[in-house]
Amino acid sequence: MSGPTKATRALVWERDAGRCARCGLPITREWSLHHRVPRGAGGSRRPELNSPANLVLLCGSATSPKGCHLAVESDRRDAQRTGYLISKLVNLDPAEVPLLYHGAWWVRLDHHGGTTVHAHPAPGRNHR
């Protein structure tokens, strides 16, 4: 297993409503599915890494000059603090790690493509 199934990709697109999970803007150009727990080069045999709880829709790519995916990959400390990056070393279930969604509220993503509001952020914490 190297990547998410078409059904999982569709679930994530639907859950995120065709918007970047980080900035909340509609996806109109380049986009990617970001693995919160990195799967590593060459993929992984761990099926939970391709679960909707571990995947978010981000604008841009890890190599494009603009977009949230590059921002997440470039500032890994902020990505960990906001739930967009979870270390493989700590062996946490991504469904248990809150994510700052659309820069507006903290949510938990479940393995079935759903979200649960976890908490609201402090005022002024918005990535837009």
N, C-alpha and C positions, 0 to 999 in steps of 0.2 A: 504494500500500500504506500503510495507516494504522495497523494494529494486528496483533497476532499472530493466526494462524489458530486455529480451534477445536482442531485437532490439536495445535498447539504449546501452547495453553493447557492441554490435557489432559496433555501430557508434563510440563509444569512442575508441575501439581498432583500428578501421580504421583511425580515426582522428590522433591518436598518433602513427600510423604506427607500432604497436607492440613494441614500445619503451617506456621506462620510461619517463614520462613528465618532471621529475626533472633532471635526469642525462643524458638522451638521449641514454642510452645503450639499446640494444635489450633485450627484455624479453625472457629469456631462462629457468628460473626456477620459483620460487615462485613470485607471483604478486598479486596485489589487485586494486580494484577501490576505490579511496579515495574520500570521500565527502568533498569538500572545506568548505561548511557550514555543520557542523555536523548534522546528522539526529537524534542523541540521541539514547539511549538504547531502544530497542524494535521497532525501526523504526519510521516512521512519516506518517501522512496523507497529508503532503504538497507535491504535485506532483513535484514542481519545484526543490525539493531537489534531485530528481533522474533524473534531466535534464542533458544532456551532458555539459552544462555550469558549472555545479557544480561537475562534475566527472572528475578525471584524473587517468590515468594508472600509477601506481608506482611499482617499483621492491620491492620485499620483502613484509612483512606484518607489522602490528603495533607491533607484538610480536617477529618477527624473529630477530636474532642477527645482520643481515646485511640487507642492502637495504634502499632505500629512504623513504619508508613508516614509518619505525621506526624513521628515522632522522626527518621527518616532525612532528611526534607525540612527539618526545623528545625535540625538540627546537621550541616551539610554537611561540615564539617571531619572529624568523627568518621565520617560516612558514607564519605568518601574513604579515610580510614585503614583502615576495616574492609571495603572493597571494594563497598559498596552504591552508591557513586556514582563514576563514571569520567568525567573531563572529555572532552567532545567534541574539545577542542583538541589533545589528545595523540595521538589516532588509534590507541588501543590496542585490540587484540582482547580482548573481555571474557573469552574462554576462557583468556587468559594472566594475568588479574588475580585473585589469590586473594581469597576471600570468607570472612569470619568467620561460619561457619554455626552457627545455634542458639546462638551465644555460646560454643561449646564447642571447635570445631576449624576450622582453615583448610582450605578446599577450592577446587578449580578446577572450574568448571562447563563442560561441553562443549556443542557445538552440537547434540548428538543427545539431550539430556536426561539425561546421566549426570554423576556427580561423581567426583572423585579427591581423596583426602585429601592435602593439601599439607604441613601441619604442625600441631602442637598449640600452642595459645596459652600465654602465661605464666599461672601460677596467679592466680586472682582476676579474670580478664577474662571476665565473664559478664554479659550484658544482661538476664537474667531478673529 
